[in-house]
């Protein structure tokens, strides 16, 4: 009888997700894409109600194809897995194309969003991604393999991700600049 009561209770047989999934890649195979998802941060929010505390979760997620397309999204739900799923759906609606040159960014750029400031600069081949946690997820999802980046402001992952996207959105493609100026690609970089 006690077994029946436990099964009838709302959420009694549901599996709860833990926070160790925080920085793991989730590989959800969708019919429309082969994007890689990275969970940047999960935040637990408590609302005090008459019966105690009610917890909900928000997750900021970065998705990318590893070939210059990347997006971020925010999902909120009463369960961690639902919040991540909503964040992935939101991120797929906000995709941007990032200009790349030899697996790095084409030039130095600063990005700003609210209190978050980031500095992004190109690196030599073999350097790797030298960046903090929230920025690292964006660069790896975009497919940028060599970059130097520094967060010089708020450490809030929401602001850092949005400032990184601001910096990447302001980057200009070297091939388009060369065509617009009517010069060769080597002259764009060497003057």
Secondary structure, 3 states (H helix, E strand, C coil): CHHHHHHHCCCCCCCCCCHHHCCCEECCCCCCCCCEEEEEEEEEEEEEECCEEEEEEEEEEEEECCCCEEEEEEEEECCHHHHHHHHHHHHHHCEEECCCECCECCCCEEEEECCEEEEEEECCCCCCEECCHHHHHHHHHHCCCCEEEEECCCCCHHHHHHHHHHHHHHCCCHHHHHHHHCCCHHHHHHC
